[in-house]
């Protein structure tokens, strides 16, 4: 099965896995950020072309 979804964990060097980026087919769909703590996650959605 071919899966075009990709989940990438990244962060500033002083934090651990503070941001998660979810993409599909090379297009970023959203980012989840726990800058304000693990119980206050921010989600930023990006406009993507229609598939």
KOLNU-140265 format. One record per atom (N, C-alpha, C, O, CB): residue in one letter; atom name; z, y, x. Coordinates in nm, 2 decimals. Each point is the difference from the previous one (the first is absolute). Glycine has a CB too. Layout:
<atom><residuo>a</residuo><atomo>CA</atomo><pz>Z</pz><py>Y</py><px>X</px></atom>
...
//
This chain:
<atom><residuo>x</residuo><atomo>N</atomo><pz>0.00</pz><py>-0.12</py><px>0.08</px></atom>
<atom><residuo>x</residuo><atomo>CA</atomo><pz>0.00</pz><py>0.12</py><px>-0.08</px></atom>
<atom><residuo>x</residuo><atomo>C</atomo><pz>0.00</pz><py>0.12</py><px>0.09</px></atom>
<atom><residuo>x</residuo><atomo>O</atomo><pz>0.08</pz><py>0.02</py><px>0.09</px></atom>
<atom><residuo>x</residuo><atomo>CB</atomo><pz>0.04</pz><py>-0.14</py><px>-0.28</px></atom>
<atom><residuo>x</residuo><atomo>N</atomo><pz>-0.21</pz><py>0.22</py><px>0.16</px></atom>
<atom><residuo>x</residuo><atomo>CA</atomo><pz>-0.01</pz><py>0.12</py><px>0.08</px></atom>
<atom><residuo>x</residuo><atomo>C</atomo><pz>0.09</pz><py>0.10</py><px>-0.07</px></atom>
<atom><residuo>x</residuo><atomo>O</atomo><pz>-0.02</pz><py>0.04</py><px>-0.11</px></atom>
<atom><residuo>x</residuo><atomo>CB</atomo><pz>-0.22</pz><py>-0.09</py><px>0.19</px></atom>
<atom><residuo>x</residuo><atomo>N</atomo><pz>0.33</pz><py>0.11</py><px>0.00</px></atom>
<atom><residuo>x</residuo><atomo>CA</atomo><pz>0.10</pz><py>0.10</py><px>-0.05</px></atom>
<atom><residuo>x</residuo><atomo>C</atomo><pz>-0.02</pz><py>0.13</py><px>0.07</px></atom>
<atom><residuo>x</residuo><atomo>O</atomo><pz>0.02</pz><py>0.00</py><px>0.13</px></atom>
<atom><residuo>x</residuo><atomo>CB</atomo><pz>0.14</pz><py>-0.18</py><px>-0.19</px></atom>
<atom><residuo>x</residuo><atomo>N</atomo><pz>-0.21</pz><py>0.28</py><px>0.00</px></atom>
<atom><residuo>x</residuo><atomo>CA</atomo><pz>-0.02</pz><py>0.13</py><px>0.06</px></atom>
<atom><residuo>x</residuo><atomo>C</atomo><pz>0.12</pz><py>0.09</py><px>0.00</px></atom>
<atom><residuo>x</residuo><atomo>O</atomo><pz>-0.02</pz><py>0.12</py><px>0.05</px></atom>
<atom><residuo>x</residuo><atomo>CB</atomo><pz>-0.22</pz><py>-0.14</py><px>-0.12</px></atom>
<atom><residuo>x</residuo><atomo>N</atomo><pz>0.35</pz><py>-0.02</py><px>0.02</px></atom>
<atom><residuo>x</residuo><atomo>CA</atomo><pz>0.12</pz><py>0.08</py><px>0.00</px></atom>
<atom><residuo>x</residuo><atomo>C</atomo><pz>0.06</pz><py>-0.01</py><px>0.14</px></atom>
<atom><residuo>x</residuo><atomo>O</atomo><pz>0.00</pz><py>-0.10</py><px>0.07</px></atom>
<atom><residuo>x</residuo><atomo>CB</atomo><pz>0.04</pz><py>0.07</py><px>-0.32</px></atom>
<atom><residuo>x</residuo><atomo>N</atomo><pz>0.02</pz><py>0.15</py><px>0.29</px></atom>
<atom><residuo>x</residuo><atomo>CA</atomo><pz>0.07</pz><py>0.00</py><px>0.13</px></atom>
<atom><residuo>x</residuo><atomo>C</atomo><pz>0.13</pz><py>0.08</py><px>-0.01</px></atom>
<atom><residuo>x</residuo><atomo>O</atomo><pz>0.00</pz><py>0.11</py><px>-0.06</px></atom>
<atom><residuo>x</residuo><atomo>CB</atomo><pz>-0.22</pz><py>-0.13</py><px>0.18</px></atom>
<atom><residuo>x</residuo><atomo>N</atomo><pz>0.33</pz><py>-0.03</py><px>-0.07</px></atom>
<atom><residuo>x</residuo><atomo>CA</atomo><pz>0.12</pz><py>0.07</py><px>0.00</px></atom>
<atom><residuo>x</residuo><atomo>C</atomo><pz>0.04</pz><py>0.03</py><px>0.14</px></atom>
<atom><residuo>x</residuo><atomo>O</atomo><pz>0.02</pz><py>-0.09</py><px>0.08</px></atom>
<atom><residuo>x</residuo><atomo>CB</atomo><pz>0.05</pz><py>-0.02</py><px>-0.30</px></atom>
<atom><residuo>x</residuo><atomo>N</atomo><pz>-0.04</pz><py>0.24</py><px>0.25</px></atom>
<atom><residuo>x</residuo><atomo>CA</atomo><pz>0.03</pz><py>0.03</py><px>0.14</px></atom>
<atom><residuo>x</residuo><atomo>C</atomo><pz>0.13</pz><py>0.08</py><px>0.00</px></atom>
<atom><residuo>x</residuo><atomo>O</atomo><pz>0.03</pz><py>0.09</py><px>-0.07</px></atom>
<atom><residuo>x</residuo><atomo>CB</atomo><pz>-0.27</pz><py>-0.07</py><px>0.13</px></atom>
<atom><residuo>x</residuo><atomo>N</atomo><pz>0.34</pz><py>-0.07</py><px>0.03</px></atom>
<atom><residuo>x</residuo><atomo>CA</atomo><pz>0.13</pz><py>0.06</py><px>0.02</px></atom>
<atom><residuo>x</residuo><atomo>C</atomo><pz>-0.01</pz><py>0.09</py><px>0.12</px></atom>
<atom><residuo>x</residuo><atomo>O</atomo><pz>-0.05</pz><py>-0.05</py><px>0.11</px></atom>
<atom><residuo>x</residuo><atomo>CB</atomo><pz>0.17</pz><py>-0.14</py><px>-0.22</px></atom>
<atom><residuo>x</residuo><atomo>N</atomo><pz>-0.07</pz><py>0.31</py><px>0.10</px></atom>
<atom><residuo>x</residuo><atomo>CA</atomo><pz>0.00</pz><py>0.09</py><px>0.12</px></atom>
<atom><residuo>x</residuo><atomo>C</atomo><pz>0.11</pz><py>0.10</py><px>-0.02</px></atom>
<atom><residuo>x</residuo><atomo>O</atomo><pz>0.05</pz><py>0.03</py><px>-0.11</px></atom>
<atom><residuo>x</residuo><atomo>CB</atomo><pz>-0.29</pz><py>-0.07</py><px>0.16</px></atom>
<atom><residuo>x</residuo><atomo>N</atomo><pz>0.27</pz><py>0.11</py><px>0.07</px></atom>
<atom><residuo>x</residuo><atomo>CA</atomo><pz>0.11</pz><py>0.10</py><px>-0.01</px></atom>
<atom><residuo>x</residuo><atomo>C</atomo><pz>0.00</pz><py>0.08</py><px>0.13</px></atom>
<atom><residuo>x</residuo><atomo>O</atomo><pz>-0.07</pz><py>-0.03</py><px>0.10</px></atom>
<atom><residuo>x</residuo><atomo>CB</atomo><pz>0.21</pz><py>-0.12</py><px>-0.25</px></atom>
<atom><residuo>x</residuo><atomo>N</atomo><pz>-0.06</pz><py>0.26</py><px>0.14</px></atom>
<atom><residuo>x</residuo><atomo>CA</atomo><pz>0.03</pz><py>0.08</py><px>0.12</px></atom>
<atom><residuo>x</residuo><atomo>C</atomo><pz>0.08</pz><py>-0.09</py><px>0.10</px></atom>
<atom><residuo>x</residuo><atomo>O</atomo><pz>0.06</pz><py>-0.10</py><px>-0.05</px></atom>
<atom><residuo>x</residuo><atomo>CB</atomo><pz>-0.06</pz><py>0.32</py><px>-0.08</px></atom>
<atom><residuo>x</residuo><atomo>N</atomo><pz>0.00</pz><py>-0.20</py><px>0.25</px></atom>
<atom><residuo>x</residuo><atomo>CA</atomo><pz>0.07</pz><py>-0.08</py><px>0.10</px></atom>
<atom><residuo>x</residuo><atomo>C</atomo><pz>0.15</pz><py>-0.01</py><px>-0.02</px></atom>
<atom><residuo>x</residuo><atomo>O</atomo><pz>0.06</pz><py>-0.10</py><px>0.04</px></atom>
<atom><residuo>x</residuo><atomo>CB</atomo><pz>-0.24</pz><py>0.16</py><px>0.12</px></atom>
<atom><residuo>x</residuo><atomo>N</atomo><pz>0.24</pz><py>0.03</py><px>-0.23</px></atom>
<atom><residuo>x</residuo><atomo>CA</atomo><pz>0.14</pz><py>0.00</py><px>-0.02</px></atom>
<atom><residuo>x</residuo><atomo>C</atomo><pz>0.04</pz><py>-0.07</py><px>-0.13</px></atom>
<atom><residuo>x</residuo><atomo>O</atomo><pz>0.12</pz><py>-0.01</py><px>-0.03</px></atom>
<atom><residuo>x</residuo><atomo>CB</atomo><pz>-0.10</pz><py>0.22</py><px>0.16</px></atom>
<atom><residuo>x</residuo><atomo>N</atomo><pz>-0.12</pz><py>-0.26</py><px>-0.21</px></atom>
<atom><residuo>x</residuo><atomo>CA</atomo><pz>0.03</pz><py>-0.06</py><px>-0.13</px></atom>
<atom><residuo>x</residuo><atomo>C</atomo><pz>-0.06</pz><py>-0.14</py><px>0.00</px></atom>
<atom><residuo>x</residuo><atomo>O</atomo><pz>-0.09</pz><py>-0.03</py><px>0.09</px></atom>
<atom><residuo>x</residuo><atomo>CB</atomo><pz>0.10</pz><py>0.25</py><px>-0.21</px></atom>
<atom><residuo>x</residuo><atomo>N</atomo><pz>0.03</pz><py>-0.31</py><px>0.04</px></atom>
<atom><residuo>x</residuo><atomo>CA</atomo><pz>-0.06</pz><py>-0.13</py><px>-0.01</px></atom>
<atom><residuo>x</residuo><atomo>C</atomo><pz>-0.06</pz><py>-0.02</py><px>-0.14</px></atom>
<atom><residuo>x</residuo><atomo>O</atomo><pz>0.06</pz><py>0.00</py><px>-0.10</px></atom>
<atom><residuo>x</residuo><atomo>CB</atomo><pz>0.11</pz><py>-0.09</py><px>0.27</px></atom>
<atom><residuo>x</residuo><atomo>N</atomo><pz>-0.30</pz><py>0.06</py><px>-0.17</px></atom>
<atom><residuo>x</residuo><atomo>CA</atomo><pz>-0.08</pz><py>-0.03</py><px>-0.12</px></atom>
<atom><residuo>x</residuo><atomo>C</atomo><pz>0.03</pz><py>0.10</py><px>-0.11</px></atom>
<atom><residuo>x</residuo><atomo>O</atomo><pz>0.03</pz><py>-0.04</py><px>-0.11</px></atom>
<atom><residuo>x</residuo><atomo>CB</atomo><pz>-0.03</pz><py>-0.20</py><px>0.18</px></atom>
<atom><residuo>x</residuo><atomo>N</atomo><pz>-0.01</pz><py>0.37</py><px>-0.04</px></atom>
<atom><residuo>x</residuo><atomo>CA</atomo><pz>0.03</pz><py>0.10</py><px>-0.10</px></atom>
<atom><residuo>x</residuo><atomo>C</atomo><pz>-0.11</pz><py>0.03</py><px>-0.10</px></atom>
<atom><residuo>x</residuo><atomo>O</atomo><pz>0.02</pz><py>0.05</py><px>-0.11</px></atom>
<atom><residuo>x</residuo><atomo>CB</atomo><pz>0.13</pz><py>0.05</py><px>0.28</px></atom>
<atom><residuo>x</residuo><atomo>N</atomo><pz>-0.28</pz><py>-0.14</py><px>-0.13</px></atom>
<atom><residuo>x</residuo><atomo>CA</atomo><pz>-0.11</pz><py>0.02</py><px>-0.08</px></atom>
<atom><residuo>x</residuo><atomo>C</atomo><pz>-0.09</pz><py>-0.12</py><px>-0.02</px></atom>
<atom><residuo>x</residuo><atomo>O</atomo><pz>-0.01</pz><py>-0.08</py><px>0.10</px></atom>
<atom><residuo>x</residuo><atomo>CB</atomo><pz>0.01</pz><py>0.32</py><px>-0.03</px></atom>
<atom><residuo>x</residuo><atomo>N</atomo><pz>-0.04</pz><py>-0.27</py><px>-0.19</px></atom>
<atom><residuo>x</residuo><atomo>CA</atomo><pz>-0.09</pz><py>-0.11</py><px>-0.02</px></atom>
<atom><residuo>x</residuo><atomo>C</atomo><pz>-0.13</pz><py>0.05</py><px>-0.06</px></atom>
<atom><residuo>x</residuo><atomo>O</atomo><pz>0.00</pz><py>0.09</py><px>-0.10</px></atom>
<atom><residuo>x</residuo><atomo>CB</atomo><pz>0.19</pz><py>-0.25</py><px>0.06</px></atom>
<atom><residuo>x</residuo><atomo>N</atomo><pz>-0.30</pz><py>0.12</py><px>0.09</px></atom>
<atom><residuo>x</residuo><atomo>CA</atomo><pz>-0.13</pz><py>0.05</py><px>-0.05</px></atom>
<atom><residuo>x</residuo><atomo>C</atomo><pz>-0.07</pz><py>-0.12</py><px>-0.06</px></atom>
<atom><residuo>x</residuo><atomo>O</atomo><pz>-0.01</pz><py>-0.11</py><px>0.06</px></atom>
<atom><residuo>x</residuo><atomo>CB</atomo><pz>-0.01</pz><py>0.29</py><px>0.11</px></atom>
<atom><residuo>x</residuo><atomo>N</atomo><pz>-0.03</pz><py>-0.17</py><px>-0.29</px></atom>
<atom><residuo>x</residuo><atomo>CA</atomo><pz>-0.08</pz><py>-0.10</py><px>-0.07</px></atom>
<atom><residuo>x</residuo><atomo>C</atomo><pz>-0.14</pz><py>0.04</py><px>-0.02</px></atom>
<atom><residuo>x</residuo><atomo>O</atomo><pz>-0.03</pz><py>0.11</py><px>-0.05</px></atom>
<atom><residuo>x</residuo><atomo>CB</atomo><pz>0.24</pz><py>-0.19</py><px>-0.07</px></atom>
<atom><residuo>x</residuo><atomo>N</atomo><pz>-0.30</pz><py>0.00</py><px>0.17</px></atom>
<atom><residuo>x</residuo><atomo>CA</atomo><pz>-0.14</pz><py>0.03</py><px>-0.01</px></atom>
<atom><residuo>x</residuo><atomo>C</atomo><pz>-0.08</pz><py>-0.12</py><px>-0.06</px></atom>
<atom><residuo>x</residuo><atomo>O</atomo><pz>0.04</pz><py>-0.11</py><px>0.01</px></atom>
<atom><residuo>x</residuo><atomo>CB</atomo><pz>-0.02</pz><py>0.27</py><px>0.19</px></atom>
<atom><residuo>x</residuo><atomo>N</atomo><pz>-0.14</pz><py>-0.13</py><px>-0.25</px></atom>
<atom><residuo>x</residuo><atomo>CA</atomo><pz>-0.09</pz><py>-0.10</py><px>-0.05</px></atom>
<atom><residuo>x</residuo><atomo>C</atomo><pz>-0.14</pz><py>0.03</py><px>0.05</px></atom>
<atom><residuo>x</residuo><atomo>O</atomo><pz>-0.05</pz><py>0.11</py><px>-0.03</px></atom>
<atom><residuo>x</residuo><atomo>CB</atomo><pz>0.20</pz><py>-0.15</py><px>-0.18</px></atom>
<atom><residuo>x</residuo><atomo>N</atomo><pz>-0.21</pz><py>-0.05</py><px>0.27</px></atom>
<atom><residuo>x</residuo><atomo>CA</atomo><pz>-0.14</pz><py>0.02</py><px>0.05</px></atom>
<atom><residuo>x</residuo><atomo>C</atomo><pz>-0.01</pz><py>0.11</py><px>0.09</px></atom>
<atom><residuo>x</residuo><atomo>O</atomo><pz>-0.11</pz><py>0.07</py><px>0.00</px></atom>
<atom><residuo>x</residuo><atomo>CB</atomo><pz>0.03</pz><py>-0.16</py><px>-0.21</px></atom>
<atom><residuo>x</residuo><atomo>N</atomo><pz>0.18</pz><py>0.12</py><px>0.29</px></atom>
<atom><residuo>x</residuo><atomo>CA</atomo><pz>-0.01</pz><py>0.11</py><px>0.10</px></atom>
<atom><residuo>x</residuo><atomo>C</atomo><pz>0.04</pz><py>0.13</py><px>-0.06</px></atom>
<atom><residuo>x</residuo><atomo>O</atomo><pz>0.00</pz><py>0.10</py><px>0.08</px></atom>
<atom><residuo>x</residuo><atomo>CB</atomo><pz>-0.17</pz><py>-0.22</py><px>0.04</px></atom>
<atom><residuo>x</residuo><atomo>N</atomo><pz>0.20</pz><py>0.13</py><px>-0.25</px></atom>
<atom><residuo>x</residuo><atomo>CA</atomo><pz>0.04</pz><py>0.13</py><px>-0.06</px></atom>
<atom><residuo>x</residuo><atomo>C</atomo><pz>0.15</pz><py>0.00</py><px>-0.03</px></atom>
<atom><residuo>x</residuo><atomo>O</atomo><pz>0.05</pz><py>-0.10</py><px>-0.05</px></atom>
<atom><residuo>x</residuo><atomo>CB</atomo><pz>-0.28</pz><py>0.12</py><px>-0.05</px></atom>
<atom><residuo>x</residuo><atomo>N</atomo><pz>0.30</pz><py>0.09</py><px>0.15</px></atom>
<atom><residuo>x</residuo><atomo>CA</atomo><pz>0.14</pz><py>0.01</py><px>-0.03</px></atom>
<atom><residuo>x</residuo><atomo>C</atomo><pz>0.02</pz><py>0.02</py><px>-0.15</px></atom>
<atom><residuo>x</residuo><atomo>O</atomo><pz>-0.05</pz><py>0.10</py><px>-0.05</px></atom>
<atom><residuo>x</residuo><atomo>CB</atomo><pz>0.09</pz><py>-0.01</py><px>0.29</px></atom>
<atom><residuo>x</residuo><atomo>N</atomo><pz>0.05</pz><py>-0.17</py><px>-0.30</px></atom>
<atom><residuo>x</residuo><atomo>CA</atomo><pz>0.03</pz><py>0.02</py><px>-0.14</px></atom>
<atom><residuo>x</residuo><atomo>C</atomo><pz>0.13</pz><py>0.08</py><px>-0.01</px></atom>
<atom><residuo>x</residuo><atomo>O</atomo><pz>0.01</pz><py>0.09</py><px>-0.08</px></atom>
<atom><residuo>x</residuo><atomo>CB</atomo><pz>-0.12</pz><py>-0.31</py><px>0.03</px></atom>
<atom><residuo>x</residuo><atomo>N</atomo><pz>0.21</pz><py>0.18</py><px>0.13</px></atom>
<atom><residuo>x</residuo><atomo>CA</atomo><pz>0.13</pz><py>0.08</py><px>-0.01</px></atom>
<atom><residuo>x</residuo><atomo>C</atomo><pz>0.08</pz><py>-0.02</py><px>0.12</px></atom>
<atom><residuo>x</residuo><atomo>O</atomo><pz>-0.02</pz><py>-0.09</py><px>0.08</px></atom>
<atom><residuo>x</residuo><atomo>CB</atomo><pz>0.02</pz><py>0.06</py><px>-0.33</px></atom>
<atom><residuo>x</residuo><atomo>N</atomo><pz>0.11</pz><py>0.11</py><px>0.26</px></atom>
<atom><residuo>x</residuo><atomo>CA</atomo><pz>0.10</pz><py>-0.01</py><px>0.11</px></atom>
<atom><residuo>x</residuo><atomo>C</atomo><pz>0.13</pz><py>0.00</py><px>-0.07</px></atom>
<atom><residuo>x</residuo><atomo>O</atomo><pz>0.03</pz><py>0.08</py><px>-0.09</px></atom>
<atom><residuo>x</residuo><atomo>CB</atomo><pz>-0.18</pz><py>0.03</py><px>0.27</px></atom>
<atom><residuo>x</residuo><atomo>N</atomo><pz>0.24</pz><py>-0.20</py><px>-0.13</px></atom>
<atom><residuo>x</residuo><atomo>CA</atomo><pz>0.14</pz><py>0.00</py><px>-0.05</px></atom>
<atom><residuo>x</residuo><atomo>C</atomo><pz>0.08</pz><py>0.05</py><px>0.12</px></atom>
<atom><residuo>x</residuo><atomo>O</atomo><pz>-0.01</pz><py>-0.06</py><px>0.11</px></atom>
<atom><residuo>x</residuo><atomo>CB</atomo><pz>-0.03</pz><py>-0.13</py><px>-0.28</px></atom>
<atom><residuo>x</residuo><atomo>N</atomo><pz>0.13</pz><py>0.29</py><px>0.14</px></atom>
<atom><residuo>x</residuo><atomo>CA</atomo><pz>0.08</pz><py>0.05</py><px>0.11</px></atom>
<atom><residuo>x</residuo><atomo>C</atomo><pz>0.15</pz><py>0.00</py><px>-0.04</px></atom>
<atom><residuo>x</residuo><atomo>O</atomo><pz>0.04</pz><py>0.04</py><px>-0.11</px></atom>
<atom><residuo>x</residuo><atomo>CB</atomo><pz>-0.23</pz><py>0.11</py><px>0.18</px></atom>
<atom><residuo>x</residuo><atomo>N</atomo><pz>0.27</pz><py>-0.20</py><px>0.02</px></atom>
<atom><residuo>x</residuo><atomo>CA</atomo><pz>0.15</pz><py>0.00</py><px>-0.02</px></atom>
<atom><residuo>x</residuo><atomo>C</atomo><pz>0.07</pz><py>0.10</py><px>0.09</px></atom>
<atom><residuo>x</residuo><atomo>O</atomo><pz>0.10</pz><py>-0.03</py><px>0.06</px></atom>
<atom><residuo>x</residuo><atomo>CB</atomo><pz>-0.12</pz><py>-0.21</py><px>-0.13</px></atom>
<atom><residuo>x</residuo><atomo>N</atomo><pz>-0.04</pz><py>0.36</py><px>0.07</px></atom>
<atom><residuo>x</residuo><atomo>CA</atomo><pz>0.06</pz><py>0.11</py><px>0.09</px></atom>
<atom><residuo>x</residuo><atomo>C</atomo><pz>0.14</pz><py>0.04</py><px>-0.05</px></atom>
<atom><residuo>x</residuo><atomo>O</atomo><pz>0.08</pz><py>0.04</py><px>0.07</px></atom>
<atom><residuo>x</residuo><atomo>CB</atomo><pz>-0.32</pz><py>0.04</py><px>-0.02</px></atom>
<atom><residuo>x</residuo><atomo>N</atomo><pz>0.25</pz><py>-0.08</py><px>-0.18</px></atom>
<atom><residuo>x</residuo><atomo>CA</atomo><pz>0.13</pz><py>0.04</py><px>-0.06</px></atom>
<atom><residuo>x</residuo><atomo>C</atomo><pz>0.09</pz><py>-0.12</py><px>-0.03</px></atom>
<atom><residuo>x</residuo><atomo>O</atomo><pz>0.09</pz><py>0.01</py><px>-0.09</px></atom>
<atom><residuo>x</residuo><atomo>CB</atomo><pz>-0.20</pz><py>0.19</py><px>-0.01</px></atom>
<atom><residuo>x</residuo><atomo>N</atomo><pz>0.09</pz><py>-0.31</py><px>0.16</px></atom>
<atom><residuo>x</residuo><atomo>CA</atomo><pz>0.09</pz><py>-0.11</py><px>-0.01</px></atom>
<atom><residuo>x</residuo><atomo>C</atomo><pz>-0.07</pz><py>-0.12</py><px>-0.07</px></atom>
<atom><residuo>x</residuo><atomo>O</atomo><pz>-0.10</pz><py>0.02</py><px>-0.07</px></atom>
<atom><residuo>x</residuo><atomo>CB</atomo><pz>0.29</pz><py>0.13</py><px>0.06</px></atom>
<atom><residuo>x</residuo><atomo>N</atomo><pz>-0.13</pz><py>-0.27</py><px>0.02</px></atom>
<atom><residuo>x</residuo><atomo>CA</atomo><pz>-0.07</pz><py>-0.12</py><px>-0.06</px></atom>
<atom><residuo>x</residuo><atomo>C</atomo><pz>0.00</pz><py>-0.01</py><px>-0.15</px></atom>
<atom><residuo>x</residuo><atomo>O</atomo><pz>-0.07</pz><py>-0.08</py><px>-0.06</px></atom>
<atom><residuo>x</residuo><atomo>CB</atomo><pz>0.14</pz><py>-0.03</py><px>0.27</px></atom>
<atom><residuo>x</residuo><atomo>N</atomo><pz>0.01</pz><py>0.20</py><px>-0.28</px></atom>
<atom><residuo>x</residuo><atomo>CA</atomo><pz>0.01</pz><py>0.00</py><px>-0.14</px></atom>
<atom><residuo>x</residuo><atomo>C</atomo><pz>-0.07</pz><py>0.12</py><px>-0.06</px></atom>
<atom><residuo>x</residuo><atomo>O</atomo><pz>0.01</pz><py>0.02</py><px>-0.13</px></atom>
<atom><residuo>x</residuo><atomo>CB</atomo><pz>0.21</pz><py>-0.15</py><px>0.14</px></atom>
<atom><residuo>x</residuo><atomo>N</atomo><pz>-0.29</pz><py>0.20</py><px>0.07</px></atom>
<atom><residuo>x</residuo><atomo>CA</atomo><pz>-0.07</pz><py>0.12</py><px>-0.05</px></atom>
<atom><residuo>x</residuo><atomo>C</atomo><pz>-0.14</pz><py>0.00</py><px>0.06</px></atom>
<atom><residuo>x</residuo><atomo>O</atomo><pz>-0.03</pz><py>0.09</py><px>0.08</px></atom>
<atom><residuo>x</residuo><atomo>CB</atomo><pz>0.25</pz><py>0.04</py><px>-0.11</px></atom>
<atom><residuo>x</residuo><atomo>N</atomo><pz>-0.30</pz><py>-0.23</py><px>0.00</px></atom>
<atom><residuo>x</residuo><atomo>CA</atomo><pz>-0.13</pz><py>-0.01</py><px>0.06</px></atom>
<atom><residuo>x</residuo><atomo>C</atomo><pz>-0.10</pz><py>0.09</py><px>-0.07</px></atom>
<atom><residuo>x</residuo><atomo>O</atomo><pz>-0.01</pz><py>0.00</py><px>-0.12</px></atom>
<atom><residuo>x</residuo><atomo>CB</atomo><pz>0.06</pz><py>-0.24</py><px>0.18</px></atom>
<atom><residuo>x</residuo><atomo>N</atomo><pz>-0.13</pz><py>0.31</py><px>0.02</px></atom>
<atom><residuo>x</residuo><atomo>CA</atomo><pz>-0.10</pz><py>0.09</py><px>-0.05</px></atom>
<atom><residuo>x</residuo><atomo>C</atomo><pz>-0.14</pz><py>-0.08</py><px>0.01</px></atom>
<atom><residuo>x</residuo><atomo>O</atomo><pz>-0.02</pz><py>-0.07</py><px>0.09</px></atom>
<atom><residuo>x</residuo><atomo>CB</atomo><pz>0.15</pz><py>0.28</py><px>-0.02</px></atom>
<atom><residuo>x</residuo><atomo>N</atomo><pz>-0.21</pz><py>-0.19</py><px>-0.18</px></atom>
<atom><residuo>x</residuo><atomo>CA</atomo><pz>-0.13</pz><py>-0.06</py><px>0.00</px></atom>
<atom><residuo>x</residuo><atomo>C</atomo><pz>-0.10</pz><py>0.11</py><px>-0.01</px></atom>
<atom><residuo>x</residuo><atomo>O</atomo><pz>0.00</pz><py>0.08</py><px>-0.09</px></atom>
<atom><residuo>x</residuo><atomo>CB</atomo><pz>0.09</pz><py>-0.29</py><px>-0.02</px></atom>
<atom><residuo>x</residuo><atomo>N</atomo><pz>-0.19</pz><py>0.21</py><px>0.20</px></atom>
<atom><residuo>x</residuo><atomo>CA</atomo><pz>-0.11</pz><py>0.09</py><px>0.00</px></atom>
<atom><residuo>x</residuo><atomo>C</atomo><pz>-0.13</pz><py>-0.08</py><px>-0.02</px></atom>
<atom><residuo>x</residuo><atomo>O</atomo><pz>-0.04</pz><py>-0.08</py><px>0.08</px></atom>
<atom><residuo>x</residuo><atomo>CB</atomo><pz>0.16</pz><py>0.24</py><px>0.08</px></atom>
<atom><residuo>x</residuo><atomo>N</atomo><pz>-0.19</pz><py>-0.12</py><px>-0.27</px></atom>
<atom><residuo>x</residuo><atomo>CA</atomo><pz>-0.12</pz><py>-0.07</py><px>-0.04</px></atom>
<atom><residuo>x</residuo><atomo>C</atomo><pz>-0.12</pz><py>0.09</py><px>0.05</px></atom>
<atom><residuo>x</residuo><atomo>O</atomo><pz>0.01</pz><py>0.12</py><px>0.00</px></atom>
<atom><residuo>x</residuo><atomo>CB</atomo><pz>0.10</pz><py>-0.23</py><px>-0.20</px></atom>
<atom><residuo>x</residuo><atomo>N</atomo><pz>-0.21</pz><py>0.04</py><px>0.25</px></atom>
<atom><residuo>x</residuo><atomo>CA</atomo><pz>-0.12</pz><py>0.07</py><px>0.05</px></atom>
<atom><residuo>x</residuo><atomo>C</atomo><pz>-0.12</pz><py>-0.03</py><px>-0.09</px></atom>
<atom><residuo>x</residuo><atomo>O</atomo><pz>-0.01</pz><py>-0.11</py><px>-0.06</px></atom>
<atom><residuo>x</residuo><atomo>CB</atomo><pz>0.09</pz><py>0.09</py><px>0.29</px></atom>
<atom><residuo>x</residuo><atomo>N</atomo><pz>-0.16</pz><py>0.12</py><px>-0.26</px></atom>
<atom><residuo>x</residuo><atomo>CA</atomo><pz>-0.12</pz><py>-0.02</py><px>-0.08</px></atom>
<atom><residuo>x</residuo><atomo>C</atomo><pz>-0.10</pz><py>-0.09</py><px>0.08</px></atom>
<atom><residuo>x</residuo><atomo>O</atomo><pz>-0.03</pz><py>0.03</py><px>0.11</px></atom>
<atom><residuo>x</residuo><atomo>CB</atomo><pz>0.07</pz><py>0.19</py><px>-0.23</px></atom>
<atom><residuo>x</residuo><atomo>N</atomo><pz>-0.09</pz><py>-0.32</py><px>0.05</px></atom>
<atom><residuo>x</residuo><atomo>CA</atomo><pz>-0.09</pz><py>-0.09</py><px>0.06</px></atom>
<atom><residuo>x</residuo><atomo>C</atomo><pz>-0.13</pz><py>-0.01</py><px>-0.08</px></atom>
<atom><residuo>x</residuo><atomo>O</atomo><pz>0.01</pz><py>0.02</py><px>-0.12</px></atom>
<atom><residuo>x</residuo><atomo>CB</atomo><pz>0.18</pz><py>-0.15</py><px>0.23</px></atom>
<atom><residuo>x</residuo><atomo>N</atomo><pz>-0.30</pz><py>0.09</py><px>-0.05</px></atom>
<atom><residuo>x</residuo><atomo>CA</atomo><pz>-0.12</pz><py>-0.01</py><px>-0.08</px></atom>
<atom><residuo>x</residuo><atomo>C</atomo><pz>0.01</pz><py>-0.13</py><px>-0.09</px></atom>
<atom><residuo>x</residuo><atomo>O</atomo><pz>0.08</pz><py>-0.09</py><px>0.03</px></atom>
<atom><residuo>x</residuo><atomo>CB</atomo><pz>-0.21</pz><py>0.20</py><px>0.15</px></atom>
<atom><residuo>x</residuo><atomo>N</atomo><pz>0.06</pz><py>-0.11</py><px>-0.29</px></atom>
<atom><residuo>x</residuo><atomo>CA</atomo><pz>0.01</pz><py>-0.11</py><px>-0.09</px></atom>
<atom><residuo>x</residuo><atomo>C</atomo><pz>-0.07</pz><py>-0.12</py><px>0.06</px></atom>
<atom><residuo>x</residuo><atomo>O</atomo><pz>-0.11</pz><py>0.02</py><px>0.06</px></atom>
<atom><residuo>x</residuo><atomo>CB</atomo><pz>0.11</pz><py>0.14</py><px>-0.26</px></atom>
<atom><residuo>x</residuo><atomo>N</atomo><pz>0.06</pz><py>-0.27</py><px>0.18</px></atom>
<atom><residuo>x</residuo><atomo>CA</atomo><pz>-0.06</pz><py>-0.13</py><px>0.06</px></atom>
<atom><residuo>x</residuo><atomo>C</atomo><pz>-0.09</pz><py>-0.06</py><px>-0.10</px></atom>
<atom><residuo>x</residuo><atomo>O</atomo><pz>-0.06</pz><py>-0.11</py><px>0.03</px></atom>
<atom><residuo>x</residuo><atomo>CB</atomo><pz>0.26</pz><py>0.07</py><px>0.10</px></atom>
//
